Amino acid sequence: MDKRKLQEFLDRRVDFYERPEFIKNDPISIPHRFQKQQDREIMGFFAATLAWGQRTTIIRNCLRLAAWMDESPNDFILNHREEDRARFLGFVHRTFNDTDLLYFLEFLQHFYRNNDSLESAFLDEKGRFHSMEDSLTRFHQKFFSLPDAPSRTQKHVASPAKKSACKRLNMYLRWMVRSNEKGVDFGIWKRIPQSELICPLDTHVHRVAGGLGMIKRKQADWLTAMELTDFLKEMDPNDPVKYDYALFSLGADERY
């Protein structure tokens, strides 16, 4: 398939899947339950972090977290006391457990008591964006900057410095940064350019992109995520990650 026909094919898939009708069965439905920006940031971060495994299980566990935060995540994060964290003990989602969850709560409380938006954690000290690799590396460093950060929790927040494709963080950034014109992504973060987003890369997207001749690398790592995004930028330099909708749907359907 030549590049023109490939783009036409993918554009049709994007138009079909980037619609509000598909939100309810996707983890992005979790932040869509809230109107306040900080609530969307917090629950979006949890939903993206837990976004592996069956989508019904992901959504169910995120709904549990929202209920435990009294359906007001930002208010809970800012004002809860240490004893309020007892309700989270015993939480497990695959390899993410209550040790990880309690540290997430601790970091988010520390951060939101000093910042208005989690976007700041992806920017430099003057609030500037440099590159997505720099932003993700900075976020990882800031997230684990508290003195009691558990080493085991680092596997749940990826970093390009460790050659990870950072699939879940890139998906989260897509939710927060991309235009909300079609009513799916939120477009609430304005200091990170939409054109600089990296396509979320998991094993399914990697397989589909390889099958369509979009990438050559065999590893599903950071360099491959960059390779795929560079290819997508040739089709749409201003919004390359819109094709995440097409590639993910092809991977989920396993036919193309």
N, C-alpha and C positions, 0 to 999 in steps of 0.2 A: 504494500500500500504506500503510494507516494505521500509526501508531507501534506500536500493540499487536501487530498482525500482523507488523510488521517485527521487533520484539523476539522474538517466538515463532520466527520464521524463523531469525534469527541465533543464538538460544539453541540451536536444534537443530544448527546448524553447529558451534558451540563444543563441544557435547557429543560430536559425532562426531570432531572433529579434536584436541581436547586430551586425547590418550591416549598412553601410552608407545609404542604400536605404530608411531606416526608419527615417533618420534625418530630412528631410524636413517638416514632420508633427509633430515634437516634439519641445518643447521650446529650446532644445539644439541646434537647427538650428540657433538660434540668435548668440551665440558666434562663431559658425562655419563660420559666414560671415566675420570674421576678422582674420588677420594673426598675429598681434602684441600681445604678451602675455598679456600686461596690458589691451588692448581693450577686449580681451577674458574674462579676470577676471571681468572687470566692467560690460560688457553686460551679462555675465553669472550670475553674482550676481543679476542683475535686472531681468533676465529671471527666475531664480529660485525663487526670492521673489514673483513674480507675477504668479507663476505656480500653480494657482488653478482656476477652472472654465473650460470653453471650450478652447481647445488648439488653435483653430483659433483666438479666442479673445486675448489670452495670446500673441501669436506671433504678431498679429496686433498692440497691444499696445507697445510691445517691439520695433517693427520697428518704431513707432512714436518717442519713446525716442531716438533711434539711429539717426533718422533724425534731431531731435532737438539738438543733440550733434554733428551735422555736419558730421556724419558718421566717426568721429574720437574721440571716447569716452575718451581716455586717455588725448589727447591734450586738449579737452574741459574741462575735470575735472581739469586739472592743471592750465589752463590759463583763464577760464571764470571769468567774474566779476559779482557782485551781480545783476546788471541790466540785465544780460544775462539770469537770472533765470526766468524772467517774462514770457518767452515763455512756461514754464511748468505749469503756473497757470491754474487751471481748470481740470488738469489731474485726472482721476478717473479710478481705476480698482477694482471693487467690493468695499471692505472697505479701500483700499489703495488710499489715495487722495493726493492732492498737498502739504498739510502740511508735510506728510510723505516723499514725493518725494524731497521736498526742503531740508529737513534734510539729506536725503541720499546724495544729492549733496554736502552739506556742509561737512559732515563727510568724504566723499571720497576725496574731495579737500584737506582737512586738512591732511588726511592720506597719500595720494600719494605725497604730497609736502615734506613728511618726510620719505617715504619708497618706495622701488622699486616694491614691490609685496604685494598684499592683503594677501598672505599666512602668512606674518609676524604677522598679527592680530590674528592668531590662535595659535601662539607660545609664549613661555615665553620671558622674557626680553633678554635672551641670545640666542634666536632663536631655542630653544629646544622644542620638542614635548614630552608630558608626557602621556596623554591619550585623547581619543576623548571627554570624558565628560569634562575634564579640558580645552581642546581647545575650545569647544563650549561655555563654561562658560566664558572663557577669551574673546572670540570674542564679546559676548554680553556686557560685561563690558566695553571693549574698544569702541565699537560702540556707546554706550550711555554715553561716558565720557565727551562730550562737554557740556558746561554749559547751553546751550539753547535747549537741547534734549527734544522734546515733549513727554510727558508721553504716549500719544495715539499711538505713533509709535512703542512702545515696543512690541505690539502684532504682529508686522510684522517681528520681529527678535527673534526667539525662543531661549530658554535656558533650558538645563537639570535641572538647579537649580529650575525651575518652573515646573518640571516634564513633560515638553513637549517632544514629540517624535522627534522634530526638523526635520521633514520630508524634508522641503525645503532646509535647510542648509546641511543636509546629502546628498541630491541629488546634490547640488552645489559642495560639496567636492568630490563626486564620479566623477563628470565631470572634476574637476581640477586635481585630484590625480591619478585616475586609468590609467593604461597603455593605450596608444593610438594605440596599435598594430592592432586593428580591425577598426580603423578610426572613432570611435564614441566619446569616452571620450578622454580627451586631454593629461593627464599625464604630465602636465607642473609644478606641484608642487612636489618637491622631498624630502622635509623634513618631510612630514607626511606619515607614512607607509601605503601602500595600504591595508595591512592585518588588520589595525586598524579601517578602515572605518566601519560605522554603516549603516545597510540597511535602506533606506528611508521607513517610515511606515505611510501610510494613512489608511483610513477606508477600502478601497478596498483590499490593501495588507494584512491588519489585518484580513479581512474576509477570504481571500484565504488561508493565512498561518494557521489560525485556522481550516479551513475545511480540510486541508491536515495534520493536527496533528503536525504542527511544533511549535506551541505555545499553552500555556494553559491560559495565562492571558486574561482577558476580556476587559481591558482598552487599548486603543491605545495610550500608553504613553511611556516615556523614558525607563522604566524597560522592557516593552514589546518589544521595539525596540532592546534592549540588548539581551533579551531572543531569539528573532528571529535570530539575528546575531550570537549568540553562536551556534545555531542549524546549520546555514549555514557554520560556520567555521568547523564543523565536516565533511562537504562535500568538502570544499576547504579552508583550513586555510590561504592560501596566498592571496586569492581574494574572500572573502565571498560575497561581494556586487555585483558580476557579476550576481547573481540570482535575483537582482532587475528587470532585463529585463524580466525574466520568470514570476515573481510574479505580476509585473505591467500588463503585457500583459494578464495574466489570469484574473486579476481584471477587466481590460477594456473589455475583451471578455465576462466575466461572464459565462465561461463554463470551466470545467476541470473534 
